[in-house]
């Protein structure tokens, strides 16, 4: 296990002390399993790779082909980006992020694809099931469907003459990072995975953290947030445990509280979730709330890069780090790395500098070293 923690400012500072890792003000225990990289090694990952220095948006430096993929009973629509010279290349499958807002979930894949292709990787960009021109019905999908789609893409594209079948990886951000990681645990075809800001925590914990942050962001008083959070925790626990009786009890409390509290502060009762078309974007998450994906990650033996922002308002980073450390040890996988960027949020905006952290530099440098074997 390699754990990077770095500060992007006038200097790069390693935030690691003997026996623990610092994430914000929290200390995360670390035992002797694996090693901790020093600040010089972290600095190498932040140096702009030569291929990115030479990249120009307007220049056509890759070939793009339409490549549909059959996944169970549907066909996924996708495009394969290939470096301009003919050859066989490591493949990176870009997993769309959360929900079904089509323009939003494709922003990151469309940004990364031509740049990674320019740097010598085949890249596959696809519409998740039920979005864009892909088949399936998004409202009926589950996270297991999305995960199996990723594994099926890896299987089908492995036979392409342009792809190095032993060097196939997946890369996703936010919920896409979790899905990519679980797909790598399920599929022997996937040999590396990159997770940026993906919640490596139980769904119930992620939801509670997310809701508290959202209520604060909306400006509700702490006293009101403390009043409603127990109800939210019961709501999320009922979904996690498929507890119909508790769903009904929560709904009764919600209906009562709606009489004197802002409804936006309260959970949507179970009976209303699948009747509200405005919540369609959340339906796959609701249908998957009972799943324990962390149990599957014990079987992840691929190379695994995890990048988080210390000030992530959506994902509980401290818990993610603790879980990755524990999962790596439990599964005997020492091929993972964790990077926590201080003062950086879920989207890798540096709150102090008010600028975007160039995470793609870290990703390309890591791919060069971990996949291509090029020493930095």
Backbone torsions as a table, in degrees:
resi	resn	phi	psi	omega
1	UNK	NA	133.0	174.8
2	UNK	-119.4	126.8	-179.8
3	UNK	-117.7	117.5	175.5
4	UNK	-101.1	135.5	165.4
5	UNK	-134.3	121.9	-172.1
6	UNK	-136.1	155.4	178.5
7	UNK	-114.5	126.2	177.8
8	UNK	-94.5	101.2	178.6
9	UNK	-154.1	-142.6	178.3
10	UNK	-70.6	-20.9	177.4
11	UNK	-142.7	162.4	176.8
12	UNK	-102.4	122.6	-175.8
13	UNK	-116.1	129.1	177.2
14	UNK	-81.2	119.5	-177.1
15	UNK	-97.2	57.9	-178.8
16	UNK	-129.1	132.6	173.5
17	UNK	-120.6	161.9	-175.7
18	UNK	-59.3	126.3	174.0
19	UNK	86.4	-6.1	177.0
20	UNK	-155.7	166.3	176.4
21	UNK	-117.6	136.3	179.0
22	UNK	-92.6	123.2	173.0
23	UNK	-126.0	104.0	-172.4
24	UNK	64.6	-125.8	178.6
25	UNK	-98.2	4.6	-175.0
26	UNK	-97.8	144.8	175.5
27	UNK	-103.6	123.9	179.5
28	UNK	-106.6	116.9	-177.8
29	UNK	-60.9	140.6	175.4
30	UNK	-131.2	129.9	177.5
31	UNK	-96.5	-161.8	-173.5
32	UNK	-84.9	6.9	-178.8
33	UNK	-72.6	111.3	-179.6
34	UNK	82.1	-160.6	-177.4
35	UNK	-137.1	162.5	176.5
36	UNK	-109.3	126.7	-179.6
37	UNK	-71.3	150.2	177.8
38	UNK	-88.0	174.3	-173.0
39	UNK	-64.9	-28.9	179.4
40	UNK	-65.8	-38.1	179.3
41	UNK	-70.3	-35.7	175.8
42	UNK	-64.4	-42.6	-179.0
43	UNK	-59.0	-35.5	179.7
44	UNK	-60.7	-37.0	-178.4
45	UNK	-70.9	-18.2	-178.1
46	UNK	-96.5	-3.2	176.6
47	UNK	-74.1	136.5	-179.1
48	UNK	-67.2	120.1	179.6
49	UNK	-64.1	150.6	-178.6
50	UNK	-59.4	-36.8	-177.8
51	UNK	-64.3	-33.4	178.2
52	UNK	-75.9	-32.5	176.6
53	UNK	-62.9	-32.1	-177.3
54	UNK	-89.6	-5.8	-175.7
55	UNK	-76.6	135.0	175.9
56	UNK	-127.2	127.5	-176.6
57	UNK	-53.9	-41.8	-172.6
58	UNK	-79.7	-13.0	-177.0
59	UNK	-86.4	140.4	177.0
60	UNK	-89.6	100.9	-177.1
61	UNK	-112.6	9.1	177.8
62	UNK	-146.0	164.9	177.0
63	UNK	-106.2	133.2	-178.3
64	UNK	-115.5	126.1	-179.3
65	UNK	-124.8	140.5	172.5
66	UNK	-74.1	123.0	-178.9
67	UNK	-135.5	94.9	175.8
68	UNK	-72.5	152.4	-179.3
69	UNK	-130.8	129.8	175.0
70	UNK	-78.0	127.9	176.3
71	UNK	-134.2	107.9	-174.9
72	UNK	52.8	-118.6	-172.8
73	UNK	-97.0	9.8	-178.3
74	UNK	-130.1	169.3	174.2
75	UNK	-115.8	126.0	177.2
76	UNK	-90.4	136.1	178.2
77	UNK	-92.3	128.2	-178.8
78	UNK	-155.6	168.4	178.7
79	UNK	-127.0	139.9	178.1
80	UNK	-104.4	120.4	176.5
81	UNK	-95.7	126.5	-177.9
82	UNK	-123.2	140.2	173.3
83	UNK	-56.4	146.3	-175.0
84	UNK	-57.3	-43.6	177.0
85	UNK	-67.1	139.3	176.8
86	UNK	-68.5	146.0	179.5
87	UNK	165.4	-169.9	175.8
88	UNK	-111.1	134.0	-171.0
89	UNK	-131.4	150.4	168.1
90	UNK	-60.1	145.9	-176.7
91	UNK	-110.4	133.0	173.3
92	UNK	-115.3	118.8	176.7
93	UNK	-93.1	119.8	-177.8
94	UNK	-91.6	115.5	-175.7
95	UNK	-90.8	125.4	179.4
96	UNK	-62.3	153.4	179.8
97	UNK	-79.7	-156.2	-168.4
98	UNK	-72.2	152.9	168.0
99	UNK	68.3	-160.2	-172.1
100	UNK	-127.2	21.4	175.6
101	UNK	-76.2	99.8	-163.2
102	UNK	-61.3	-44.1	-180.0
103	UNK	-65.8	-40.2	-176.7
104	UNK	-67.4	-46.7	-174.0
105	UNK	-71.5	-16.7	179.9
106	UNK	-98.4	-4.0	-178.8
107	UNK	-59.8	-52.2	-177.7
108	UNK	-64.5	-49.0	177.8
109	UNK	-56.0	-40.1	-178.9
110	UNK	-70.7	-26.0	175.6
111	UNK	-75.0	-47.8	-174.0
112	UNK	-73.8	-35.7	-170.5
113	UNK	-56.2	-55.2	-177.6
114	UNK	-66.6	-30.1	-179.6
115	UNK	-72.8	-42.4	177.8
116	UNK	-67.5	-36.9	176.7
117	UNK	-64.1	-41.0	177.5
118	UNK	-61.3	-29.2	-178.7
119	UNK	-90.9	9.1	171.3
120	UNK	100.7	24.8	178.8
121	UNK	-124.9	139.0	167.1
122	UNK	-73.3	141.0	-174.8
123	UNK	-134.8	132.9	178.3
124	UNK	-113.2	125.0	178.2
125	UNK	-115.2	130.1	-176.9
126	UNK	-141.8	159.0	173.3
127	UNK	-86.8	127.4	177.4
128	UNK	-64.2	158.1	-175.2
129	UNK	-54.8	136.5	179.2
130	UNK	81.4	6.5	176.8
131	UNK	-127.5	160.0	-179.8
132	UNK	53.7	-134.3	-179.9
133	UNK	-100.5	11.8	175.8
134	UNK	-77.1	151.0	178.8
135	UNK	-76.6	177.3	179.7
136	UNK	94.5	168.0	179.2
137	UNK	-116.3	113.1	-176.2
138	UNK	-56.2	-42.6	-175.2
139	UNK	-63.4	-20.6	-179.5
140	UNK	-100.5	-1.1	-174.4
141	UNK	-80.8	160.3	173.1
142	UNK	-124.9	167.8	175.7
143	UNK	-61.6	-32.8	177.6
144	UNK	-62.5	-37.0	175.5
145	UNK	-61.2	-46.8	-178.9
146	UNK	-62.5	-40.5	-179.2
147	UNK	-66.9	-44.7	178.7
148	UNK	-63.9	-34.1	176.5
149	UNK	-60.2	-42.7	-179.9
150	UNK	-61.4	-46.5	179.9
151	UNK	-62.8	-38.7	179.3
152	UNK	-67.4	-36.3	175.4
153	UNK	-61.2	-46.0	179.9
154	UNK	-60.2	-42.7	179.5
155	UNK	-62.7	-48.1	-174.6
156	UNK	-69.4	-41.3	-176.5
157	UNK	-76.2	-16.1	-179.5
158	UNK	-62.8	-22.1	-178.3
159	UNK	-88.4	-4.5	179.9
160	UNK	-69.4	140.8	-178.6
161	UNK	-66.3	-19.4	-178.8
162	UNK	-86.8	-3.3	-172.9
163	UNK	-111.5	133.1	171.5
164	UNK	-79.5	107.9	-169.9
165	UNK	-65.7	-20.8	178.7
166	UNK	-90.7	-0.3	-179.3
167	UNK	-128.3	65.6	178.4
168	UNK	-114.7	127.6	-178.2
169	UNK	-133.9	171.2	179.9
170	UNK	-129.8	149.8	-176.7
171	UNK	-142.8	121.9	178.0
172	UNK	-142.5	154.5	178.0
173	UNK	-116.3	149.7	180.0
174	UNK	58.4	-131.4	-179.8
175	UNK	-62.0	-27.5	175.2
176	UNK	-63.3	-28.7	176.8
177	UNK	-69.2	-38.7	175.2
178	UNK	-65.2	-47.1	-179.3
179	UNK	-60.3	-42.1	178.9
180	UNK	-62.2	-41.3	-178.5
181	UNK	-65.7	-42.9	179.8
182	UNK	-68.1	-38.0	177.0
183	UNK	-60.3	-39.2	178.2
184	UNK	-66.4	-31.1	177.1
185	UNK	-71.7	-31.7	-178.6
186	UNK	-82.4	-32.5	-170.4
187	UNK	-106.3	123.4	175.2
188	UNK	-72.5	-13.9	-179.6
189	UNK	-72.1	-25.8	-175.1
190	UNK	-91.1	122.6	-174.9
191	UNK	-106.9	-10.0	176.0
192	UNK	-153.2	154.4	-178.0
193	UNK	-146.7	141.0	177.1
194	UNK	-119.7	124.6	178.6
195	UNK	-118.2	118.3	175.2
196	UNK	-113.0	115.4	176.9
197	UNK	62.4	24.9	178.7
198	UNK	-86.0	138.9	-174.6
199	UNK	-78.2	99.7	177.4
200	UNK	-91.1	61.5	-179.4
201	UNK	-144.9	162.6	173.4
202	UNK	-58.1	145.6	-178.2
203	UNK	-55.1	-39.7	-178.5
204	UNK	-61.1	-44.3	179.1
205	UNK	-65.8	-42.9	179.0
206	UNK	-60.4	-42.6	-178.8
207	UNK	-66.1	-42.1	179.5
208	UNK	-63.1	-43.4	179.0
209	UNK	-62.6	-45.4	-177.1
210	UNK	-62.2	-44.8	-178.0
211	UNK	-65.1	-44.2	179.1
212	UNK	-58.3	-44.8	179.7
213	UNK	-64.0	-40.6	-178.9
214	UNK	-65.4	-40.1	179.3
215	UNK	-65.8	-39.5	176.8
216	UNK	-64.5	-41.8	-178.6
217	UNK	-63.7	-29.6	178.5
218	UNK	-80.3	-3.7	174.4
219	UNK	88.9	12.7	177.8
220	UNK	-70.3	145.6	-179.5
221	UNK	-65.0	146.5	179.7
222	UNK	-58.0	-34.9	-179.4
223	UNK	-63.3	-38.2	177.6
224	UNK	-70.7	-39.6	178.9
225	UNK	-62.1	-43.4	177.8
226	UNK	-62.7	-30.2	-179.7
227	UNK	-71.3	-38.0	-174.6
228	UNK	-94.9	-18.0	-176.2
229	UNK	-61.1	-37.4	175.8
230	UNK	-58.0	-36.2	178.2
231	UNK	-67.6	-42.6	176.8
232	UNK	-60.5	-42.2	179.5
233	UNK	-63.0	-39.6	176.6
234	UNK	-64.8	-41.0	178.7
235	UNK	-58.9	-49.2	-178.7
236	UNK	-68.7	-36.4	177.6
237	UNK	-64.8	-38.4	178.8
238	UNK	-62.8	-41.2	176.6
239	UNK	-66.5	-42.7	-178.1
240	UNK	-64.0	-32.8	-176.4
241	UNK	-102.6	4.5	-177.9
242	UNK	50.3	46.7	-173.1
243	UNK	-98.0	96.6	-176.5
244	UNK	-63.8	-40.4	-179.1
245	UNK	-63.2	-41.1	178.9
246	UNK	-70.3	-35.4	174.2
247	UNK	-55.3	-45.5	-178.4
248	UNK	-67.2	-37.6	178.7
249	UNK	-67.1	-41.5	177.8
250	UNK	-62.6	-43.7	-179.3
251	UNK	-59.7	-41.8	179.3
252	UNK	-61.0	-41.5	178.7
253	UNK	-67.8	-37.9	178.6
254	UNK	-62.8	-46.6	-179.2
255	UNK	-59.9	-36.9	179.2
256	UNK	-69.7	-44.7	-177.2
257	UNK	-69.5	-25.7	178.1
258	UNK	-61.9	-18.0	-178.8
259	UNK	-70.8	-24.5	-176.8
260	UNK	-139.4	4.8	175.4
261	UNK	-123.1	154.3	175.6
262	UNK	-59.3	121.7	-179.0
263	UNK	-57.2	-25.9	-179.9
264	UNK	-68.4	-14.8	178.2
265	UNK	-83.7	-10.8	-167.5
266	UNK	-112.4	154.3	176.1
267	UNK	-65.4	155.9	171.9
268	UNK	-84.0	123.6	-179.5
269	UNK	-56.4	148.7	-177.7
270	UNK	-48.9	-43.7	-175.3
271	UNK	-65.8	-22.2	-175.3
272	UNK	-95.3	-18.3	-171.4
273	UNK	-57.1	-54.0	-175.5
274	UNK	-87.0	5.6	173.9
275	UNK	-102.5	-9.2	-175.6
276	UNK	-101.3	106.3	-178.9
277	UNK	-63.4	-21.9	177.5
278	UNK	-70.6	-11.4	179.4
279	UNK	-105.0	9.7	-178.5
280	UNK	-54.6	-38.2	-178.5
281	UNK	-59.1	-22.5	-178.7
282	UNK	-97.9	-7.7	-172.1
283	UNK	-59.5	-43.2	177.1
284	UNK	-60.1	-35.2	178.1
285	UNK	-67.4	-43.4	177.2
286	UNK	-61.7	-43.0	-178.6
287	UNK	-66.1	-18.9	-175.1
288	UNK	-108.8	5.0	-172.6
289	UNK	-62.1	-23.9	-177.3
290	UNK	-85.1	-6.7	-173.4
291	UNK	-81.6	138.2	178.0
292	UNK	-102.4	86.8	-177.3
293	UNK	-75.6	-22.9	178.2
294	UNK	-62.4	-33.9	178.5
295	UNK	-59.9	-38.0	179.1
296	UNK	-69.2	-32.5	-176.7
297	UNK	-68.7	-12.6	172.6
298	UNK	-64.7	-19.8	-178.0
299	UNK	-99.3	9.5	179.2
300	UNK	-79.5	118.4	-179.8
301	UNK	-120.9	6.8	176.1
302	UNK	-77.3	163.4	171.3
303	UNK	-65.7	134.6	-167.7
304	UNK	-137.1	111.0	176.1
305	UNK	-101.7	127.7	178.0
306	UNK	-121.4	126.0	179.4
307	UNK	-124.0	127.8	-179.4
308	UNK	-130.2	158.7	168.0
309	UNK	-100.1	134.1	-177.6
310	UNK	-58.0	-33.5	-175.9
311	UNK	-103.5	32.5	176.5
312	UNK	-60.7	125.2	-177.9
313	UNK	-94.4	-3.2	-176.5
314	UNK	-110.7	-35.1	-175.1
315	UNK	-116.0	132.6	178.2
316	UNK	-76.6	93.7	-169.8
317	UNK	-62.6	-42.1	-179.3
318	UNK	-56.9	-46.0	179.1
319	UNK	-64.9	-38.7	178.1
320	UNK	-59.5	-47.0	-179.9
321	UNK	-61.3	-46.3	178.7
322	UNK	-58.1	-43.0	-177.4
323	UNK	-69.1	-40.2	179.4
324	UNK	-63.6	-42.5	176.6
325	UNK	-59.4	-45.5	-178.1
326	UNK	-68.5	-40.7	-179.7
327	UNK	-65.7	-41.2	178.6
328	UNK	-61.8	-42.2	180.0
329	UNK	-68.5	-44.5	-177.5
330	UNK	-63.6	-36.4	-178.2
331	UNK	-93.1	-2.6	-179.6
332	UNK	70.4	27.1	179.7
333	UNK	-102.7	109.6	178.3
334	UNK	-98.0	6.9	-175.3
335	UNK	-95.6	48.7	178.0
336	UNK	-135.1	155.4	-179.2
337	UNK	-135.7	146.3	179.1
338	UNK	-125.4	129.7	175.2
339	UNK	-121.4	125.4	174.2
340	UNK	-117.3	119.5	-177.0
341	UNK	-96.8	111.2	-178.2
342	UNK	-62.2	147.1	178.4
343	UNK	62.9	20.8	-175.7
344	UNK	-117.3	140.1	-176.0
345	UNK	-96.0	-167.5	-176.0
346	UNK	-60.2	-34.1	-178.0
347	UNK	-96.4	10.9	178.4
348	UNK	65.4	37.4	169.3
349	UNK	-92.7	127.5	176.0
350	UNK	-76.9	114.6	-173.6
351	UNK	-65.6	-32.4	-179.3
352	UNK	-76.5	-48.9	-177.0
353	UNK	-82.4	-13.8	-177.0
354	UNK	54.4	46.9	-179.6
355	UNK	-141.6	158.3	179.9
356	UNK	-79.3	128.3	175.8
357	UNK	-75.1	131.4	-178.0
358	UNK	-76.5	71.6	-177.1
359	UNK	-60.9	-28.0	-179.6
360	UNK	-60.6	-28.2	177.0
361	UNK	-63.8	-45.6	178.9
362	UNK	-60.1	-44.3	-176.3
363	UNK	-64.5	-47.7	-179.1
364	UNK	-64.3	-44.3	179.7
365	UNK	-63.3	-40.1	178.6
366	UNK	-65.8	-43.2	178.4
367	UNK	-60.8	-43.4	179.5
368	UNK	-59.2	-41.3	-176.0
369	UNK	-81.2	-47.9	-172.9
370	UNK	-79.1	-32.5	-175.2
371	UNK	-101.7	-44.5	-177.6
372	UNK	-90.2	-16.4	179.3
373	UNK	77.2	21.3	179.3
374	UNK	-88.5	119.5	179.5
375	UNK	-73.8	133.8	-178.7
376	UNK	-81.7	NA	NA
